[in-house]
Amino acid sequence: MSADSNNSPDLMAALSPVMVALMDELSDVMFCAKDAGGRYIAVNQVFVRRTNETSRRQVLGRRASDLFVPELAERYEAQDAEVLRTGRPLRNELELIRRVGGTPGWFLTAKLPLRDDGGRVAGLVSVSQDLRSGDADDATMDAMARLVAAVEERLETDPGGALTVAELAAMAGSTPAVLDRRVRKVFGLSPRQLVLRARVDRAAHLLTSTATPLAQVATAAGFYDQPSFTRTFARLTGETPSSFRRRSR
């Protein structure tokens, strides 16, 4: 269903006013709602701070392509199109998003379809959680520090080697079940997602700090080959490795 500015009130009516107000109380979650044309009809203050604008009024009614770099806007719009087309939610989408000012950060995104009174998909709502380490007890943080260091060392010495959950648990000095709880508490990720994040982080470092050819970057970060590296890197960051390298310079 196509949408224009005239049906924004109807879409806003489908959103709970209390829920929208609650989104402004969050300090590390970006929230927005869009109509089927990709225009923002509701955003929280965290969202506004992720753009180059200073107020909600400057954001509402605009599209991703008006507010974000092309590579990221294209990724957001492709995700939106899939949710609008299928009516199925998008959940646990790991993304490396470049914040305003150029600093990259990891986020976990979810998007749900927004339906009108007739049950038709007329828009969507989206939240992206900042995956900076949360509060945890000392034992958990120590275990996660050991795990991250061990994963980074493995990528250095054997980048292409598979890392099983059992091996990750041993690195952290815990059982697989405890590992899963601790990784999700601190990073908001599954253990396998954490390893993938480490591989992409390593690739991003090599892309920005060296002139290493892309094929060698793929190998050093533990990807099967350059095409699989390019696909995965683009899926998680919104841009190809070559584009990421050019923009970082």
N, C-alpha and C positions, 0 to 999 in steps of 0.2 A: 504494500500500500504506500503510495506517495503521500507526503505530508507538506503542508505549507504553514506559514505563521498563524493562520486562522485557527488551526486545531491545537495550538499549544496550550490554551486553557483546558481543553479536554484531557490532554496528556497530563497536565499538572494535577488535574482532579484525580487521576489514577494513582498519583503518588501520595503517600501519607504525609500530611504537613508535619506531623511529629517526627517522622523518619527523616525528612529533609532538614528540619531544624537540628536534629541530633547529629547529622553529618558535620555540622559546623563545630561541634564539640570535639571532634577528632583532631589529633595533632600530627598523625603520620599516615593518614588514609586519604587518598584523592578520590572524590566522588563527583560524578556528573550524570545527568540524564540528557538524552538526545531524542529528537523526533526522527522520523524515518528518512528525512532529508539530510540528516547529519548535523543539524543545528542544535546547539546547546540550549536547553530549556531550564536547567537547574545545575548549579555547581556549588561546591563548598569553598571555604577560604583556602584550604590546602591546594585545591585545583588552581585557584587564581594565582597563588604564589608560584606555581609551576609554569606559568606563562610569563610573558613580558608585560602583562597588563597589571593595573593596580587596583581594579575594582571589579565586582561581579557584573556591573552594568556594561563594562567594556568587553565582557566575554559572551554574555547571553546573546543568542541569535546568530553567532558566528559558528564556523566549522573548524575542524582540526587543522585543515590546510591554511587557515588564517592565523593560527596561533603557534604552530610547531614547525620544526624544520621538515622539509619534504619527506625525508626517509621515514621519520616517525609518524607523520600524518598519514602516509600511505599505509603503514602497518595498522594504525588504529582504524582506518576506514575499511581495510580488508577484513579485520575482525568484526567490525560492525555489520558489514554486508553479510557475513556468514550467519550471524545471530538473527538478523532481520529476515534472511532468506529461509532459514530452517526453523526458526522459532525455538532453537535449542540453546541453552546457556553455554557460555564459555567459562571454564573454571580452571584455577591453578595455572594460569599462563605466566611462566617465568619470563621476565623482560629486563634487559639492561637499558635503562632510560637515562638520557642525558638531561640533567637538571638545568635550569636557567643558570647561566654563568659557565656552562661547559663541564660541570662535574658529573660523572656518571654514577648511577646508583641502581641497585637491584630492587625490583618490585614484583609482586605477585598480583595478577589482575584477574578479575571475574566480571563477566557481563551477562545480564539477564534480559530477556525480552520484556517489553512493556506493552500490555494489550489494552485495547479500547473496550468500550461497553459491549461491542459485538464480538469480542474474543479475537479480533485481528491484531497482528503485531504492528504497532504504530510507532514504536520507538524502543529505547533500551535504557537501562541503568548500568553504571559501571563503577567499580571500586578498584583502586590500585593501592596495595599496602606496601609501605616502605619497609624493606627487609633489613634495616639496621638492627644489630644485636639488641634484643630486649633484656629486661631484668631477669636474672637467674642466680641461683645460689653459687657459691664459690666452687663447689665440686663440679657442678655442671659446666661452668665457664672454663675451669681447668681442663676438663675432659674435651671440650670443644676446641680449646686452643691446641691441645695435643693432636686432635684429629685433623684440624686444618693444616698444621705443620707437617704431619705425616703424609697427607694427601699431596701437598705441594712438593715434598721430597720425592714421593713416588713419581709424580709428573716430571720431575727433573731427571730421575734415574731410569725410569721405565715408562715413558709417556703413553705408549700404546697398550700397556698391560691392563687387563680388566681388573676392576676393584669390586669384589663381592661385598654384600652386606656383612657377612661374617668377618671379612678382613677389616672393614671399616670399624666394626664393633671392637675388634682386637686393638686397633689403633687407639681407640678412645678408652680402652680398658673397661668395657661394659658388655652387656648382652645385647643382641640385636634389638630386643624390645625396648630396653632402656636407651639404646642409641637413638632409635626412632623418636622417642618422646623428647629426648634432649635436643636433637637437631631441629625438630619442629618448634620447640619452645624458644630456642635461641635465634634460629635463622628463618623460621616460618616455612621450611622446605622439608622434603623427604631426603634421606641420605643420598639417593641417586641424583636428585636434583642438585644437591650440594656439590657432588663431584662434577656434574656438568657445568655448574657455575664456576668451579675452580678451573676447568679446562678453558672456558671462554675468558675468564680473567687472565689466565696465562697468555692466551692468544692476543688479547687486547694489549697487554703489556709489551709483547714482542712487536706488535704492529705499530705502537706509538713510540717505542724507544730504540728500535733497530731497523735496519734495512733488509732484514731477512726475507727472502722470497716467500710468497704465500704458501707454496707447496711445503716448504720447510717449516713454516709456522704451523701448518696443519699437523705435520708429524710431531713437532715439539709439544703441541698441546694435546696429543693423543687421539686425533681424529683419524678415521680409516683412510681417507684420501682428501684431496683438495675440494672436490665437488661436495662431499658430505660436510666438510668443514664450512664451506661457503653457505650451504643451505641452513645449517644449524646456527651459525653466527648471525645470518640475516634474520632468521626466525626469532632469535632471542634479543637482538639489538635493534632491529628495524633497518639495518643497512648492511651492505656487503663488506667484507674485510677490506677491500681496496678503497671503498668510499670512507670507511672508518679511519683508515690510515691517512687518506688525503685531508680529511676534515680536522684530524688531530694536529696536523702540521700547519 
